[in-house]
Amino acid sequence: MAKQNKEAYYQCVHCKQEIYWNTHKAFVECTCGKIAIDGCEDYVRVIGNMDDLKIINK
Ligand SMILES: [Zn+2]
C-alpha cells in the first residue's frame, strides 16, 4: 500500500466537503454521500469513485 500523506484531505467534487484522512476507523461520508473515508494510522479506505473526489494536501 502506498504511503499515506499525513496531511491529506479528501474533498468531494460535488458538495465540496473535505474529510480528513484519519477518521479513527469511523466511516465518514460527505454530505451528498458520493464519497466516504474510513481511515486510521494503519490504513485509509476510500469509498467512492476517484472521479468524485480530490486529494488536498494542506
Ligand atoms: Zn459529497
PDB file of the backbone (N, CA, C, O) and the ligand in Angstrom, with CONECT records:
HET     ZN  A 101       1
ATOM      1  N   MET A   1       0.846  -1.207   0.000  1.00  0.00           N
ATOM      2  CA  MET A   1       0.000   0.000   0.000  1.00  0.00           C
ATOM      3  C   MET A   1       0.869   1.241   0.000  1.00  0.00           C
ATOM      4  O   MET A   1       1.901   1.295   0.669  1.00  0.00           O
ATOM      5  N   ALA A   2       0.449   2.214  -0.742  1.00  0.00           N
ATOM      6  CA  ALA A   2       1.206   3.461  -0.842  1.00  0.00           C
ATOM      7  C   ALA A   2       1.230   4.180   0.505  1.00  0.00           C
ATOM      8  O   ALA A   2       0.280   4.115   1.285  1.00  0.00           O
ATOM      9  N   LYS A   3       2.312   4.847   0.744  1.00  0.00           N
ATOM     10  CA  LYS A   3       2.431   5.587   1.987  1.00  0.00           C
ATOM     11  C   LYS A   3       1.458   6.769   1.992  1.00  0.00           C
ATOM     12  O   LYS A   3       1.339   7.514   1.020  1.00  0.00           O
ATOM     13  N   GLN A   4       0.792   6.901   3.086  1.00  0.00           N
ATOM     14  CA  GLN A   4      -0.246   7.925   3.169  1.00  0.00           C
ATOM     15  C   GLN A   4       0.346   9.268   3.563  1.00  0.00           C
ATOM     16  O   GLN A   4       1.148   9.375   4.492  1.00  0.00           O
ATOM     17  N   ASN A   5      -0.070  10.272   2.837  1.00  0.00           N
ATOM     18  CA  ASN A   5       0.309  11.625   3.238  1.00  0.00           C
ATOM     19  C   ASN A   5      -0.487  12.002   4.471  1.00  0.00           C
ATOM     20  O   ASN A   5      -1.718  12.005   4.451  1.00  0.00           O
ATOM     21  N   LYS A   6       0.204  12.313   5.520  1.00  0.00           N
ATOM     22  CA  LYS A   6      -0.472  12.517   6.799  1.00  0.00           C
ATOM     23  C   LYS A   6      -1.310  13.790   6.850  1.00  0.00           C
ATOM     24  O   LYS A   6      -2.096  13.980   7.778  1.00  0.00           O
ATOM     25  N   GLU A   7      -1.146  14.652   5.868  1.00  0.00           N
ATOM     26  CA  GLU A   7      -1.937  15.887   5.883  1.00  0.00           C
ATOM     27  C   GLU A   7      -3.004  15.895   4.797  1.00  0.00           C
ATOM     28  O   GLU A   7      -3.565  16.942   4.474  1.00  0.00           O
ATOM     29  N   ALA A   8      -3.275  14.738   4.243  1.00  0.00           N
ATOM     30  CA  ALA A   8      -4.209  14.691   3.123  1.00  0.00           C
ATOM     31  C   ALA A   8      -5.662  14.819   3.574  1.00  0.00           C
ATOM     32  O   ALA A   8      -6.092  14.236   4.569  1.00  0.00           O
ATOM     33  N   TYR A   9      -6.387  15.603   2.799  1.00  0.00           N
ATOM     34  CA  TYR A   9      -7.834  15.689   2.949  1.00  0.00           C
ATOM     35  C   TYR A   9      -8.448  15.191   1.646  1.00  0.00           C
ATOM     36  O   TYR A   9      -7.895  15.387   0.564  1.00  0.00           O
ATOM     37  N   TYR A  10      -9.568  14.564   1.771  1.00  0.00           N
ATOM     38  CA  TYR A  10     -10.306  14.130   0.579  1.00  0.00           C
ATOM     39  C   TYR A  10     -11.503  15.047   0.429  1.00  0.00           C
ATOM     40  O   TYR A  10     -12.337  15.157   1.328  1.00  0.00           O
ATOM     41  N   GLN A  11     -11.577  15.702  -0.718  1.00  0.00           N
ATOM     42  CA  GLN A  11     -12.689  16.620  -0.942  1.00  0.00           C
ATOM     43  C   GLN A  11     -13.628  16.056  -1.999  1.00  0.00           C
ATOM     44  O   GLN A  11     -13.196  15.615  -3.064  1.00  0.00           O
ATOM     45  N   CYS A  12     -14.899  16.076  -1.692  1.00  0.00           N
ATOM     46  CA  CYS A  12     -15.917  15.669  -2.652  1.00  0.00           C
ATOM     47  C   CYS A  12     -16.068  16.788  -3.683  1.00  0.00           C
ATOM     48  O   CYS A  12     -16.228  17.954  -3.322  1.00  0.00           O
ATOM     49  N   VAL A  13     -16.018  16.429  -4.964  1.00  0.00           N
ATOM     50  CA  VAL A  13     -16.126  17.456  -6.001  1.00  0.00           C
ATOM     51  C   VAL A  13     -17.573  17.933  -6.152  1.00  0.00           C
ATOM     52  O   VAL A  13     -17.826  18.944  -6.807  1.00  0.00           O
ATOM     53  N   HIS A  14     -18.509  17.220  -5.557  1.00  0.00           N
ATOM     54  CA  HIS A  14     -19.926  17.576  -5.691  1.00  0.00           C
ATOM     55  C   HIS A  14     -20.369  18.537  -4.600  1.00  0.00           C
ATOM     56  O   HIS A  14     -20.875  19.619  -4.895  1.00  0.00           O
ATOM     57  N   CYS A  15     -20.184  18.151  -3.334  1.00  0.00           N
ATOM     58  CA  CYS A  15     -20.650  19.011  -2.240  1.00  0.00           C
ATOM     59  C   CYS A  15     -19.511  19.800  -1.606  1.00  0.00           C
ATOM     60  O   CYS A  15     -19.735  20.605  -0.703  1.00  0.00           O
ATOM     61  N   LYS A  16     -18.284  19.568  -2.083  1.00  0.00           N
ATOM     62  CA  LYS A  16     -17.092  20.311  -1.640  1.00  0.00           C
ATOM     63  C   LYS A  16     -16.700  20.046  -0.182  1.00  0.00           C
ATOM     64  O   LYS A  16     -15.856  20.747   0.376  1.00  0.00           O
ATOM     65  N   GLN A  17     -17.300  19.064   0.407  1.00  0.00           N
ATOM     66  CA  GLN A  17     -16.922  18.764   1.787  1.00  0.00           C
ATOM     67  C   GLN A  17     -15.538  18.128   1.831  1.00  0.00           C
ATOM     68  O   GLN A  17     -15.200  17.294   0.991  1.00  0.00           O
ATOM     69  N   GLU A  18     -14.755  18.526   2.805  1.00  0.00           N
ATOM     70  CA  GLU A  18     -13.431  17.954   2.993  1.00  0.00           C
ATOM     71  C   GLU A  18     -13.476  17.008   4.178  1.00  0.00           C
ATOM     72  O   GLU A  18     -14.023  17.328   5.233  1.00  0.00           O
ATOM     73  N   ILE A  19     -12.887  15.837   3.979  1.00  0.00           N
ATOM     74  CA  ILE A  19     -12.817  14.862   5.061  1.00  0.00           C
ATOM     75  C   ILE A  19     -11.349  14.554   5.317  1.00  0.00           C
ATOM     76  O   ILE A  19     -10.616  14.201   4.393  1.00  0.00           O
ATOM     77  N   TYR A  20     -10.926  14.682   6.537  1.00  0.00           N
ATOM     78  CA  TYR A  20      -9.545  14.391   6.895  1.00  0.00           C
ATOM     79  C   TYR A  20      -9.300  12.884   6.791  1.00  0.00           C
ATOM     80  O   TYR A  20     -10.180  12.080   7.100  1.00  0.00           O
ATOM     81  N   TRP A  21      -8.106  12.516   6.355  1.00  0.00           N
ATOM     82  CA  TRP A  21      -7.819  11.092   6.097  1.00  0.00           C
ATOM     83  C   TRP A  21      -8.018  10.222   7.329  1.00  0.00           C
ATOM     84  O   TRP A  21      -8.447   9.073   7.218  1.00  0.00           O
ATOM     85  N   ASN A  22      -7.708  10.760   8.498  1.00  0.00           N
ATOM     86  CA  ASN A  22      -7.790   9.926   9.702  1.00  0.00           C
ATOM     87  C   ASN A  22      -9.135  10.134  10.385  1.00  0.00           C
ATOM     88  O   ASN A  22      -9.353  11.132  11.072  1.00  0.00           O
ATOM     89  N   THR A  23     -10.016   9.191  10.188  1.00  0.00           N
ATOM     90  CA  THR A  23     -11.332   9.276  10.814  1.00  0.00           C
ATOM     91  C   THR A  23     -11.402   8.392  12.060  1.00  0.00           C
ATOM     92  O   THR A  23     -12.472   8.204  12.639  1.00  0.00           O
ATOM     93  N   HIS A  24     -10.249   7.853  12.466  1.00  0.00           N
ATOM     94  CA  HIS A  24     -10.188   6.955  13.634  1.00  0.00           C
ATOM     95  C   HIS A  24     -11.151   5.791  13.488  1.00  0.00           C
ATOM     96  O   HIS A  24     -11.919   5.467  14.394  1.00  0.00           O
ATOM     97  N   LYS A  25     -11.082   5.171  12.309  1.00  0.00           N
ATOM     98  CA  LYS A  25     -11.851   3.963  11.993  1.00  0.00           C
ATOM     99  C   LYS A  25     -13.355   4.201  11.921  1.00  0.00           C
ATOM    100  O   LYS A  25     -14.141   3.254  11.897  1.00  0.00           O
ATOM    101  N   ALA A  26     -13.742   5.451  11.889  1.00  0.00           N
ATOM    102  CA  ALA A  26     -15.158   5.747  11.689  1.00  0.00           C
ATOM    103  C   ALA A  26     -15.415   5.870  10.192  1.00  0.00           C
ATOM    104  O   ALA A  26     -14.546   6.301   9.435  1.00  0.00           O
ATOM    105  N   PHE A  27     -16.594   5.495   9.786  1.00  0.00           N
ATOM    106  CA  PHE A  27     -16.985   5.603   8.384  1.00  0.00           C
ATOM    107  C   PHE A  27     -17.621   6.976   8.207  1.00  0.00           C
ATOM    108  O   PHE A  27     -18.742   7.214   8.658  1.00  0.00           O
ATOM    109  N   VAL A  28     -16.890   7.885   7.540  1.00  0.00           N
ATOM    110  CA  VAL A  28     -17.359   9.268   7.422  1.00  0.00           C
ATOM    111  C   VAL A  28     -17.731   9.551   5.973  1.00  0.00           C
ATOM    112  O   VAL A  28     -16.888   9.473   5.079  1.00  0.00           O
ATOM    113  N   GLU A  29     -18.968   9.873   5.755  1.00  0.00           N
ATOM    114  CA  GLU A  29     -19.469  10.200   4.425  1.00  0.00           C
ATOM    115  C   GLU A  29     -19.502  11.707   4.242  1.00  0.00           C
ATOM    116  O   GLU A  29     -19.653  12.454   5.210  1.00  0.00           O
ATOM    117  N   CYS A  30     -19.358  12.156   2.994  1.00  0.00           N
ATOM    118  CA  CYS A  30     -19.589  13.563   2.729  1.00  0.00           C
ATOM    119  C   CYS A  30     -21.099  13.814   2.756  1.00  0.00           C
ATOM    120  O   CYS A  30     -21.892  12.873   2.802  1.00  0.00           O
ATOM    121  N   THR A  31     -21.482  15.078   2.729  1.00  0.00           N
ATOM    122  CA  THR A  31     -22.896  15.396   2.907  1.00  0.00           C
ATOM    123  C   THR A  31     -23.768  14.870   1.773  1.00  0.00           C
ATOM    124  O   THR A  31     -24.941  14.571   1.998  1.00  0.00           O
ATOM    125  N   CYS A  32     -23.233  14.748   0.563  1.00  0.00           N
ATOM    126  CA  CYS A  32     -24.049  14.237  -0.537  1.00  0.00           C
ATOM    127  C   CYS A  32     -23.936  12.727  -0.685  1.00  0.00           C
ATOM    128  O   CYS A  32     -24.696  12.125  -1.444  1.00  0.00           O
ATOM    129  N   GLY A  33     -23.002  12.106   0.027  1.00  0.00           N
ATOM    130  CA  GLY A  33     -22.911  10.653   0.041  1.00  0.00           C
ATOM    131  C   GLY A  33     -22.157  10.031  -1.118  1.00  0.00           C
ATOM    132  O   GLY A  33     -22.173   8.810  -1.276  1.00  0.00           O
ATOM    133  N   LYS A  34     -21.495  10.846  -1.936  1.00  0.00           N
ATOM    134  CA  LYS A  34     -20.758  10.305  -3.086  1.00  0.00           C
ATOM    135  C   LYS A  34     -19.461   9.613  -2.671  1.00  0.00           C
ATOM    136  O   LYS A  34     -19.043   8.626  -3.276  1.00  0.00           O
ATOM    137  N   ILE A  35     -18.838  10.151  -1.629  1.00  0.00           N
ATOM    138  CA  ILE A  35     -17.595   9.542  -1.162  1.00  0.00           C
ATOM    139  C   ILE A  35     -17.664   9.303   0.340  1.00  0.00           C
ATOM    140  O   ILE A  35     -18.472   9.907   1.046  1.00  0.00           O
ATOM    141  N   ALA A  36     -16.813   8.424   0.804  1.00  0.00           N
ATOM    142  CA  ALA A  36     -16.721   8.178   2.231  1.00  0.00           C
ATOM    143  C   ALA A  36     -15.299   7.744   2.542  1.00  0.00           C
ATOM    144  O   ALA A  36     -14.634   7.121   1.714  1.00  0.00           O
ATOM    145  N   ILE A  37     -14.842   8.074   3.732  1.00  0.00           N
ATOM    146  CA  ILE A  37     -13.495   7.749   4.168  1.00  0.00           C
ATOM    147  C   ILE A  37     -13.583   6.939   5.456  1.00  0.00           C
ATOM    148  O   ILE A  37     -14.386   7.219   6.346  1.00  0.00           O
ATOM    149  N   ASP A  38     -12.725   5.925   5.517  1.00  0.00           N
ATOM    150  CA  ASP A  38     -12.610   5.117   6.719  1.00  0.00           C
ATOM    151  C   ASP A  38     -11.113   4.961   6.946  1.00  0.00           C
ATOM    152  O   ASP A  38     -10.464   4.137   6.302  1.00  0.00           O
ATOM    153  N   GLY A  39     -10.572   5.744   7.853  1.00  0.00           N
ATOM    154  CA  GLY A  39      -9.119   5.746   7.993  1.00  0.00           C
ATOM    155  C   GLY A  39      -8.637   5.716   9.424  1.00  0.00           C
ATOM    156  O   GLY A  39      -9.343   6.124  10.347  1.00  0.00           O
ATOM    157  N   CYS A  40      -7.405   5.218   9.595  1.00  0.00           N
ATOM    158  CA  CYS A  40      -6.730   5.264  10.892  1.00  0.00           C
ATOM    159  C   CYS A  40      -5.234   5.240  10.600  1.00  0.00           C
ATOM    160  O   CYS A  40      -4.823   5.342   9.444  1.00  0.00           O
ATOM    161  N   GLU A  41      -4.427   5.106  11.636  1.00  0.00           N
ATOM    162  CA  GLU A  41      -2.969   5.115  11.456  1.00  0.00           C
ATOM    163  C   GLU A  41      -2.498   3.973  10.549  1.00  0.00           C
ATOM    164  O   GLU A  41      -1.475   4.108   9.879  1.00  0.00           O
ATOM    165  N   ASP A  42      -3.215   2.870  10.519  1.00  0.00           N
ATOM    166  CA  ASP A  42      -2.758   1.684   9.794  1.00  0.00           C
ATOM    167  C   ASP A  42      -3.233   1.621   8.354  1.00  0.00           C
ATOM    168  O   ASP A  42      -2.565   1.026   7.509  1.00  0.00           O
ATOM    169  N   TYR A  43      -4.366   2.222   8.064  1.00  0.00           N
ATOM    170  CA  TYR A  43      -4.912   2.117   6.715  1.00  0.00           C
ATOM    171  C   TYR A  43      -5.850   3.282   6.459  1.00  0.00           C
ATOM    172  O   TYR A  43      -6.360   3.905   7.390  1.00  0.00           O
ATOM    173  N   VAL A  44      -6.069   3.565   5.186  1.00  0.00           N
ATOM    174  CA  VAL A  44      -7.101   4.532   4.805  1.00  0.00           C
ATOM    175  C   VAL A  44      -7.908   3.905   3.684  1.00  0.00           C
ATOM    176  O   VAL A  44      -7.356   3.549   2.643  1.00  0.00           O
ATOM    177  N   ARG A  45      -9.193   3.769   3.887  1.00  0.00           N
ATOM    178  CA  ARG A  45     -10.063   3.218   2.870  1.00  0.00           C
ATOM    179  C   ARG A  45     -10.890   4.355   2.287  1.00  0.00           C
ATOM    180  O   ARG A  45     -11.528   5.111   3.018  1.00  0.00           O
ATOM    181  N   VAL A  46     -10.871   4.466   0.967  1.00  0.00           N
ATOM    182  CA  VAL A  46     -11.649   5.495   0.290  1.00  0.00           C
ATOM    183  C   VAL A  46     -12.786   4.803  -0.446  1.00  0.00           C
ATOM    184  O   VAL A  46     -12.555   3.957  -1.310  1.00  0.00           O
ATOM    185  N   ILE A  47     -13.992   5.162  -0.103  1.00  0.00           N
ATOM    186  CA  ILE A  47     -15.159   4.559  -0.727  1.00  0.00           C
ATOM    187  C   ILE A  47     -15.737   5.574  -1.703  1.00  0.00           C
ATOM    188  O   ILE A  47     -16.010   6.717  -1.339  1.00  0.00           O
ATOM    189  N   GLY A  48     -15.917   5.146  -2.936  1.00  0.00           N
ATOM    190  CA  GLY A  48     -16.454   6.057  -3.933  1.00  0.00           C
ATOM    191  C   GLY A  48     -15.591   6.070  -5.171  1.00  0.00           C
ATOM    192  O   GLY A  48     -14.527   5.453  -5.211  1.00  0.00           O
ATOM    193  N   ASN A  49     -16.050   6.765  -6.159  1.00  0.00           N
ATOM    194  CA  ASN A  49     -15.371   6.855  -7.432  1.00  0.00           C
ATOM    195  C   ASN A  49     -14.243   7.883  -7.343  1.00  0.00           C
ATOM    196  O   ASN A  49     -14.433   8.962  -6.783  1.00  0.00           O
ATOM    197  N   MET A  50     -13.069   7.554  -7.891  1.00  0.00           N
ATOM    198  CA  MET A  50     -11.955   8.501  -7.848  1.00  0.00           C
ATOM    199  C   MET A  50     -12.285   9.804  -8.584  1.00  0.00           C
ATOM    200  O   MET A  50     -11.697  10.846  -8.292  1.00  0.00           O
ATOM    201  N   ASP A  51     -13.220   9.751  -9.536  1.00  0.00           N
ATOM    202  CA  ASP A  51     -13.636  10.960 -10.249  1.00  0.00           C
ATOM    203  C   ASP A  51     -14.473  11.883  -9.368  1.00  0.00           C
ATOM    204  O   ASP A  51     -14.668  13.054  -9.695  1.00  0.00           O
ATOM    205  N   ASP A  52     -14.964  11.354  -8.259  1.00  0.00           N
ATOM    206  CA  ASP A  52     -15.825  12.137  -7.378  1.00  0.00           C
ATOM    207  C   ASP A  52     -15.055  12.837  -6.261  1.00  0.00           C
ATOM    208  O   ASP A  52     -15.640  13.558  -5.453  1.00  0.00           O
ATOM    209  N   LEU A  53     -13.752  12.621  -6.219  1.00  0.00           N
ATOM    210  CA  LEU A  53     -13.003  13.230  -5.119  1.00  0.00           C
ATOM    211  C   LEU A  53     -11.696  13.828  -5.594  1.00  0.00           C
ATOM    212  O   LEU A  53     -11.154  13.473  -6.640  1.00  0.00           O
ATOM    213  N   LYS A  54     -11.219  14.744  -4.783  1.00  0.00           N
ATOM    214  CA  LYS A  54      -9.928  15.387  -4.997  1.00  0.00           C
ATOM    215  C   LYS A  54      -9.129  15.210  -3.726  1.00  0.00           C
ATOM    216  O   LYS A  54      -9.673  15.301  -2.625  1.00  0.00           O
ATOM    217  N   ILE A  55      -7.832  14.958  -3.874  1.00  0.00           N
ATOM    218  CA  ILE A  55      -6.994  14.861  -2.690  1.00  0.00           C
ATOM    219  C   ILE A  55      -6.305  16.200  -2.503  1.00  0.00           C
ATOM    220  O   ILE A  55      -5.659  16.716  -3.416  1.00  0.00           O
ATOM    221  N   ILE A  56      -6.451  16.752  -1.313  1.00  0.00           N
ATOM    222  CA  ILE A  56      -5.886  18.065  -1.000  1.00  0.00           C
ATOM    223  C   ILE A  56      -4.805  17.859   0.050  1.00  0.00           C
ATOM    224  O   ILE A  56      -5.031  17.233   1.086  1.00  0.00           O
ATOM    225  N   ASN A  57      -3.631  18.396  -0.240  1.00  0.00           N
ATOM    226  CA  ASN A  57      -2.558  18.333   0.741  1.00  0.00           C
ATOM    227  C   ASN A  57      -2.368  19.698   1.355  1.00  0.00           C
ATOM    228  O   ASN A  57      -1.992  20.649   0.669  1.00  0.00           O
ATOM    229  N   LYS A  58      -2.624  19.799   2.636  1.00  0.00           N
ATOM    230  CA  LYS A  58      -2.528  21.099   3.304  1.00  0.00           C
ATOM    231  C   LYS A  58      -1.172  21.252   3.988  1.00  0.00           C
ATOM    232  O   LYS A  58      -0.905  22.283   4.604  1.00  0.00           O
TER     233      LYS A  58
HETATM  234 ZN    ZN A 101     -20.241  14.996  -1.498  1.00  0.00          ZN2+
END
